[in-house]
Amino acid sequence: MAAPKKHVQVGPWGGTGGSYSFEFKPDAKITNIYIKIGGQGGCIDSIRFGYFPTGSSQESQSPQYGGQGGHLSETVLILPFELL
């Protein structure tokens, strides 16, 4: 079985016709997804990915993708056997 690729690519979304996108390539497996909720109707305002760089015991995080508002609503834990 081929090894999974280690990057996240999302988009386009938002605006009129989807004018936003991002690509994140961590140097290790993503272990958490942090979701901020905001705006009217409780929509997802932004997301951020957590991962442990190779040889480190301290979590690093991706840039925040999306808006600057909202509040942390959920942390999704990605278990070692799960693929994202």
Secondary structure in CASP SS format (residue, H / E / C, confidence):
PFRMAT SS
TARGET T0000
AUTHOR 0000-0000-0000
METHOD secondary structure of the structure
MODEL  1
M C 1.00
A C 1.00
A C 1.00
P C 1.00
K C 1.00
K C 1.00
H C 1.00
V E 1.00
Q E 1.00
V E 1.00
G E 1.00
P E 1.00
W E 1.00
G C 1.00
G C 1.00
T C 1.00
G C 1.00
G C 1.00
S C 1.00
Y E 1.00
S E 1.00
F E 1.00
E E 1.00
F E 1.00
K C 1.00
P C 1.00
D C 1.00
A C 1.00
K C 1.00
I E 1.00
T E 1.00
N E 1.00
I E 1.00
Y E 1.00
I E 1.00
K E 1.00
I E 1.00
G E 1.00
G C 1.00
Q C 1.00
G C 1.00
G C 1.00
C E 1.00
I E 1.00
D E 1.00
S E 1.00
I E 1.00
R E 1.00
F E 1.00
G E 1.00
Y E 1.00
F C 1.00
P C 1.00
T C 1.00
G C 1.00
S C 1.00
S C 1.00
Q C 1.00
E C 1.00
S E 1.00
Q E 1.00
S C 1.00
P C 1.00
Q C 1.00
Y E 1.00
G E 1.00
G C 1.00
Q C 1.00
G C 1.00
G C 1.00
H E 1.00
L E 1.00
S E 1.00
E E 1.00
T E 1.00
V E 1.00
L E 1.00
I C 1.00
L C 1.00
P C 1.00
F C 1.00
E C 1.00
L C 1.00
L C 1.00
END
